[in-house]
Amino acid sequence: MSGNNSTKTNKSDESSNQSWSRRKIITEEEEPNEQTAINTNGDGSSYGTVPPNTTAYVPNKTGEQANAIQPLQRRESVIEEENNEDLQIEIPVDAKREKNGPASWSSLPHKKQLIILTCARLSEPLVQTSLRSYLFYQLKSFDTSLPDSVIASQAGIMQGSFAMAQLTTAMLWGRFSDRSGRKTVLLIGLSGTAFSCLGFGFAQSFWQAMIFRMIGGALNGNVGVMRTMISEIVREKKYQSRAFLILPMCGNIGTIIGPILGGLLADPAGNYPGLFGGIQWLKRYPYAPPNLLSAVFLASACLAVVFALEETHEMYAHKEDWGIKAGRSIKPFFCRLGRGNPSKHEYANIPSTDPSTIVEQTPTTPKPPKRVAPRYKNRLPLRQIFTYNVICTLISHALLAFSMGTFNNIWYSFLSTDVYNPTHPSKSLPTDYSPHPPLKFTGGIGLPPRDVGLAMSILGIIGITMQLFLYPLVNTRLGTIRSWRIFLYGFPIAYTLAPFLSLIPSLSPPPSQKTGPLIWISLTCVLLIQTIARTFAGPATTILINNCSPHPSILGTIHGIGQTASSAARTIGPAIGGYLYGAGLSGGYVGLAFWVLAGMAGVTAFASNFVREGDGHELFRIMCSLIFDIETRNSSINVKFPPISFWLATWPQNTDIIRFPSIQ
């Protein structure tokens, strides 16, 4: 087909009207969600991408406008032309590639890759949650003379140090993953966290422990990278509610296993003197065993990523991966080990001698794998990333991370804080202190590390159950943004009720830990409310971050910025929460930090009203809204030009706000 598709017109008509023709682009074996770039400048620059199911009317190039206005371009296309007064470009969805029926766990695509990502993600929550079960006591072992209020403040600083280091590097790791691939960043994060665990387990002071935590945070940008990889592995929107559920589900699994392992392995010489009392290095480093186990988990995840995880970035997916190649070569060896020695009596194929079955074979040279051209040659400049919806989504994400990170810190400290004893009150309390509920009261629950791990495992069990069975159904019925807004109101309720657990009657007198069924029932109810809110808000936030991206070419950067915002909140939150919790213990108001946090959670729920669910192509919609008459129905866009549109030739030079070079 000739490249010049302009129809013949009279010279008198060329100054006022343009000729139009009808073209239909029929995609050959392309994914239904692949975007198409609009090229309106003859130098090869493009100004947006067309989302799936898009119909656009574009004037055909004619006369002086031939170099300025180009039709929509799409790779591997067959173009059919017929004369019409409008030029209509249709991008149909390939019926062969479209999966019918509702989404389910069994129909989720690319399960093997998602399983490897799950293993890599699961190793990190195991590390974080196992640490929280004994952190209060490890900090106490550094200096036994410090009161609980100071230890609580130190715990907040320690928790925030990891996030503070992530704050400085998360966006850089996201940008680096856009430029160099996702797999490399993932391996650096897992290796750095493993090194951090080893150093933290053998630390002998507060400052040593904090330095190792910061090293682990600075090298870890995995959350944003994993979210990007999931969005690149699973592109169909109907699977998003389940695919993006994998990461928070790993958090809940880690919440079940991590605290139990941390509580059982912490200080084995003191907890099991008959077995480990004679081992000197366990006496000197009582909290090394859980960190050694965490390092083993992380090292195993590294090996799985090296040998089995494929690169998802389009620009680097075609390159030869020596890790994948080595994994395929050693896979038969492990398969033979799993099967064991073959039986002496087994069936085997016998070559056929029938001439009718013999097929002549001719030697052929294997063809090298076809190199797939990337959809987006260049990336959107950083200055054009921060649209209104991106800013609102990031602020809401940061506020939610602030409340959740702060609660996790003060909750563990609250569970470990000694029960208030009126006969022998803490030295940090005022001398004339007298509790007056419902506001003025103090004390914690006094649980040891083993019971702290059990209490947090309850939270994980509740969360994983709801995420598997309840979340997909509710999200399908209500939608992502609506369910997110509704369940955000569960956080302020849970935070308001949490400190009142210290007033629950116990079967054992103070200062012993609280015991009895009533305390465990009440604790489970508070955790149930918080877990329900977290189950629905966490995955929805990830989906909203993913879909607010102005253009798919900077998806990794968007997730990196999201992790930066989250890290900033999780840096400030635990430090402020730990300070307020310590101040509340000293002043006799143990609920101070919880109630301030409840107010912040209420602000988060209110801020959610300013967020809207994007589609990953906001740049295209901004462009259309500036110059076209645009209608949006069922994720389809009908764009119609005005009758006189030759002025579009000069439009790109005057709209720097949405112009970016050569994104295809």
N, C-alpha and C positions, 0 to 999 in steps of 0.2 A: 504494500500500500504506500503510496507516495506520501512524503512528509508534508507537502503543501496541500492542506485540506480546505483552503478558503474557496468559497463560491464566487462566481463572477457577479459583480455588481456594477452599476453605473457610477461614474465619477461624481456625479451630483449627489448621489446618495451616500457616498463614503464619508462625507464630513459630518453627517448627522446620525446615520444608522449603520450598523454593521450587519454583515450577512451571518446567518446562523445555519448550522447543520447539525444533524443528530448523530451522535456516536455512542456506541454501547461497548463498554469494556467487559469482557467475559474472562474471569480469572481461571487459570488452569492449575488445579491441584494446589491452591494456596490456602493457608489457614483463614478461617472466617473472621478472625479478629485482626488481621494484618491491616496496617494503615497505609494510606496513599498520600503522597506529598503533593501539595498544590504549588506549582511553579509559576510565578507571575513575573519573572524577570529573566530575560534571555541569557544572563550570565551564569545561569545554573543555580541561583539562589532560590530557596523555597521558604514559604511563609506559614507552614502549618501542615498538619496531617489530617486526612479525612478518616473519621472513625468508621467502624463496620456499619453495613446497611445504609450507606450514604448515597443520596442522589443530589447531584450538583449541576446547575446550569451555568456554563461558562461560555463567553463569546469566542468565536473562532477568530484566529489571527488573520488579519487582512490589511493590506496597504501598509501604512507606517506602523501599525500596531503589531505587525507580525513578530517582531523581536521582543515585544513587551508582554504579550499575553499568551501563555501556553496552556494546553489542556492538562488535565490531571494525568500524571504518569504513574504507571504501575508495572512492575516487572512481570515478564512471562504472560503477556496479555495478547489476546486476539481482538482486533478492533473491527467492528462492522459499522458501515456508514450509510446513512440515508438522508436525503435532503429534508429539512424541516425548518420551520421558522425559529425554533429553539434548538440549542445544542444541549443535549441531556446526557450526562455520564452516569451510568448506573454501576454500582459495585455490588453485585449480588453475593449472597452467602453460598458457599459451595455446599450443596446438599449432601455430597458424599462424605464430607468431613464433619458435618453437623451431627451431633449425637442427640437422638430423640429420647424422650422420657425424662423423669425427674432425676436429679442428682442424688447419689447415695455413696456410702463409703466404698462399696464394691465397684462402682463405676468410676472412681477417682482415677485419673490418668497418671502414668509415670510413677507407679507405686514404689518401685525399687529405689529411684532417686529420692523420693520423699522419705523412705525408711532410713536412708543414710543421713539425710538432713536431720531426721528425728533423733538418731543416735548422737549426732554431733551437738545438737541443741540440748539433749537430755543431760549430757555430761556437765554442762554449766550450772543448771539449777541444782543438781546434786551437790556441787561444790558450795554454792551460795547458801542453800538451806541447811546443809550439815554444819556449816560454820556458825549459823545463828543459834543453834541449839546449845553450844558451849562457849560462845564468844564472851558472854558476861563473866563466866568463871575463868576463862583464860586471861582476860584483862585483870581480874582480881588476883590471879597468881603472879602477875608481874609486880604488884605492890599490894600486899595484904592489909596495909594500914589505911587504904582509901575507903571512904564510906560509899554506900550504894549510889548516892546521888552523883558522885564524881564518876563512878564506873559507868553509870547510865549516859553521862555526857561523853565519855570516852568511846562508848559503843556507838553513839551517833556519829562521832567524828570518823571512827574506823569504817563504818558502813558508807559514809559519804565520801571517803577517800578514793574508793574504787570508782565511783561515779564521777568524782571530780577529775580524775585522770582521763576517763572516757570523754568527758566534756571537751577536753583540749584536742582530742584526736579522732572522735567519731566521724565528723564531717570529712576529715582528710581521708579516713579509710573508705568512706563511701565514694568520694571523688576518685580515689586510687582504684577502687573496684570497677568504676566506669571506664577507666583508662587501661587497666592491666588485667582485668578479669576478677571473678568472684572467688575462685578456688584458692588463689594465693593468699588473699586477705583472710579467708577462713582458717587456713593452716597457721598463719601467723598468730591469729587470735587464740586458737586452741593451744599452741605451743607456749605462748606467753603466759596464759592462765595456768598451765601445768607448772611452769617455773615459779610462778607466784605462789602456788600452793605449797611447794616444797620449802620455799623460804619462809612462808608464814608459819608452817608447822614447827620449824626449828628456831623461830624468833625468841629472843630472851628479854625483850623490852617492848614497850608500847610503840616507840618510834621505829624500831626495826620492823615490827609487824605492819605498821602503816606504810612504810616504804615499799615492802613487797606487795602489798595490796594495790598501791598506786602503779607499780610496774605492770601488774596484771591488767589493770584498767586501761592503761595507756596503749597496750598492745592488743586490746580486744575491741573490735568493732563488729563483732559477729552478728549481733541481733539485727542490725540494719541490713547487713549483707544477706543473711538468711531470708529475711522478708523479701528482699529483691529476687533472690533465687526462686523462691516459691512462686512469686508472681510471673517469673519467666518460664518456670516448668509447667504451671497450670494457668493457662491464659483464659480459658472459658470462665465467664463471670458466674455462671450457675454453680461452679465448684468452689468459688472463693470462700464461702462460709465454712466449708470443711477444710480446705487447704490451709487457710490462715488460722484455723483452729489448732493446727499441729503444734505451733510454738507455745501458746499458753497451756496446751494439754501437757506438753513436756514439763512446763513449770509445775503443774499439779502433780505429775508423777514424781518429779524431784522433791516436791513438798511431802510426799508420802514416804519416800525411801530415804532421802537425805537426812532429815532430823533423827530418824531412828538409827541410821548408821553412825551419825555424829555423836548421838547420845551414848550409844553402846561402846564406841571405840575411844571416846575421850577419856583420858586419865585411866588407862587400864590397870596400872600398878596400884592406884588408890581404890578403884572400884572392884577389882578382882585380885586382891593381894595373894591369894593362894596360888594363882596361875602366873601372874606377872610381877609379883612383889620383889623377886630377886633380880630382875632385869634392870640394870643401872641406867641405860639410855632412856628407857621408858619413864624412869623417875625424873630424869633431867629434862626430858622433852615430853611431858605428859599428853600434849595435844598434837604430836606428830602423826600418830597412826591414822586418824581420819583424813589428814591432808595427804598422806602417802597414798591412801586409797583413791582420793580424788584425782591425784596426779595419774594414777593408773587408768582411771576412767577416761581422762582427757587424752592420754597417749593412745588408748585404743580407738577413740574417736578420730584422732589424727590419721591413724593407719587406714581406717575405713574411708576417710575422705581422699587420701592419696591414691588408694588402689581401686576405688569403686565409684566415686562421685564425679560426674561429668561436668565440664564447664558449661554454664548457661548463658554467658555473655555472647551475643551473636558475632561480635568481631573476633572472638578467640575460640569459639566452639569448634571451628574447622581445623585448628592447629593440632598437631600430634601431641598427645598427652602420654608421657612415658610412664606415669603412675598407672593409668588405665591399661596401658599395654602390658606392664608387669603384672597387674592384677589378673588379666585374662590368661597370662602364661602360667601363673601359679594356681589358678582355680582348679584345673584338672587334678593337680597333685592332692589338694585338700579333699576333692570329691572322692578320689580313690581311697584316701585315709578314712573318710566317713563310711564308705562301703565295706572296708576291710578286705580280706583275702577272698577272691572269688571262689565259689563252690567248684568241687571237682566235676559235678554233673550239672551242666547248664547248656542252654540252647545257644547256637551260633548260626550265622548266615553262611550258606553254602553257595559258592559261585555257580551260576547257571551255565550249562553248555549248549543250551538250545539256540540254534542260529537265529531264530526269530526274535530272541530277546537281546541279542548283541547289538549294541549301538556304537557306531564308529565315533570315536572321539578325536577331535583335532586340537592340537595345542593352541592355546590362546594366551595373549599377554593380558594380565589383569589390569583393568583400568584404575587409575588413581581416583581416590574419592573426590567427588565434585565439590569445588569450593563454593560455598554459599555466600553471596554478597550480603553485607549487612544492610538492614533497612535504614539505618540512620548513620550516615557517614560522619557527621559532626554532631556536637552536643550543644544544647541550648546554653547560652551564656549565663553565668551565675546571676547577673543583675536582673534577668528576666524571670527568675524562678519564683520570686516572692509575690504571687498574686494575692488578692484579698482572701480567697478561700484557703490558700496554703497557709497564710498567717493565722487565720482563725483556727484551722485544724491543728496547727502546731501548738498554739497557745492552749487549746483544750487538752491536747495530748500531754503537754508539760504539767498542767494542773493536775491531771489524773495521776501521772507518774509521781508528782509531789506527794499526794495524799497516800497512795499505795506504798511508796517507799518509806515514808515517815511512819505509817502504821506498822509495817513489818519491823521496823527498828524498835519503837517504843513498846510494841506488843510483846516481843521476846523479853525485853527488860522487865516489863510488868509481870510476866509469868515467873521470872526468876527473882523478883524483889521479895524480901522477907515480909511475912504477914505482920501487920501492925500489932504490937504487944503493949497494951495500956499500962501494964505494971513496969515494963522496962522499955520505954519508947526510945527511938533512935536519937543519937546525940545531935543530929542535924536539925531536929524539930525544935521549935520554940519551947522554952521551959514551962510556960503556962498553957501549952497546947491542949485543946479539948475538941474532939471531932463533933461536928453538927451536920449530919446528912440533911439534904441530898447533895450539897456542894462541898462542904468542908469535911473531908475524910481522907485517909492516906493508907498506905500499905499495898502490897501485892498479893500474889498467890503462893509464892515460896516453892515453886516446883523445881526439883533437881533436873539436870540435863536429860536424863532418860525420860522423865515425864513430860518435859518440854517438847522433846521429839515426838512423843505420842500425841500430845495436844495439837501439834502442827500437822501430824499425819491425818488427823481427823479432817482438817481443812482440805488437804489434798484429795482424800477419798471422796468427799462431797463434791469437790470441783471436777474431778475426772468423770464422775458418774453423770453429772449434769452436762458436761461438755460433749460426751458421747451420745447421749440420748435426748436431752432436752434442748440444747442450744440450736442445733440445725432446724428443728421443727419450729421453734419460736422465731428464729431469724427469717425463715421462709415465710411465715405468716405475717409478721410485723414489718419486716424489712430491716436493713442494717442500721440506718440512722434513727429510726423510730425506736427500735429495741434499745439502742445505745442511750438515747435520751431518757427513756423510762427507767432503766435499771441503774443509771447514775445516782438516783435518789436513794438507793440502798446504802451507799457509803456513809452519808451523814447519820443515818439511823444506827448503823453498827458502831460507828465511832462514839456516838453519844452514850450508848449502853455499855460499852466495854469496861470502863473503870468501875462500874457498880458491881462487878464480879468480886471485888475485894470486900463487899458487904455481905456476900452470901454466907450463911452459917456453915460451919465446918464441924465434922465429927471429932477432929483433934484440936486441942486448945493451942493458942498461939504460944510461942513463935513457930510451932510446927507447921508444915505445909497444909494447905486446905485439902481435906479429904471428904469423901462421901458422894453419893449419886447426885445430889442437888447441884454441887459445884460443876460436875462434868456435864450435866444436862444444860445448865445455864451457859457454860462455855461453848458447848456445841451450838446452841441457838444463836449466840452472837456470831460465831464463825460461819454459820449457815447463811445469815443475812449478808455478811461481807463477801462470802464466796459466790453467792448468787449474783451480786452486783459485779464482782470481778470477772465471773465467767462470761457474762454478756458484754461488759464494757471493754474488756481487754482485746478480744479478737476483732470486735467492731472498730476499735480505734486503729488497729493495724490495717484493716480494709480501707478505712477512710483516709489514712495516710497514703496508702498505695494509690487510691483513686483520685486524690487531689493533685497528683503530679501534672504540671502543665503540658508535659510532652514525654513520651516514653523514653526518649534518649537520655534523660537525666533521672531515671527512676532510682538508680542506686544512690545518686546524690540526695534525692528527696528522703530516702530512708536513712541516709547518713545524717542529714539535718534533723530528722525526727529523733534519731538516737542521741544526737547532741542536745536537743531540747530536753529529752527525757533524762539524760545524764546530768544536765544542769539542775533539773528539779530534784533528782535523787541525790545530788550533792548537797544542796541547800536544805532539803526537807529533813533528812535524818539528823543533820547537825542542829537545826532549829528545834526539831522534835526532841532530841536528846537533851538539849539545854532546858527546854520547857518542862520536860519530865523530871529532870533533876531539881529544877527550881520548885516544881509542884511538890515533890517529896520533901524538900527542905521546909517549905511553907505549910505543909499539911493539906495540900490540894492535889491529890494524885490524878484527878481527872482533868487538870488544866490543859495538858498537851492534847488529850483526846478531844476535848471540846473545841479547842482552837482548830484542830484538824477537821472536825465536823463542819465548822464554818467554812473552811477552805473547800471541802467537798461540796457544800451547797453552792459556792461560787462556780465550781466546775460544772455542776448540773445546769446552772443558769447560762454559762458561756456556751453550752452545747447548742443553744438555740440559734447561734450565729454561724454554725457550721452547716454546710450542705454536702451531699455526697456527689463527688465528681465522677468523671469517667476516664481520666487519664489523658484527655485531649482538650483541656481548657483553652490552650492557645488557639486552636482551630475555631472554637466557639467565640472567643474574643474577636478574632479577625472577622468572622461572619457577622457578628453583631455590629461591627463598626461600619461595614459597607454594604451589607446585604439585607434583604427582607427575609428573615429566617424563621422557620417553624420547626419545632421539635416534637415528634410523636413516636413513642415506643422506640426510643434510642435511634431513630432515623432522622436525618436532617434534609429538608428540602430548601435549597438555596436558589433564589431567582434574582438575576441581575435586572437593573432598570433598563428600559428600552435603549437609552443612549448611554453607552458604557465605555466609550473610547478614552474617557478621562482616567480610566484605571491604569493607563500606561505610566502615569507619573505618580500613582498612589504609593508604591513601595518606598520611594525616596522620601516620602513625607510621614511615614509611620514607623519610626525607629522603635516604638514601644513594643511592637510585636515582630519585628524583622530579625531573623537570625540566618547565618550563612549555611546553605547547602545541607539542610536536614532532610534526608530522604528515607 
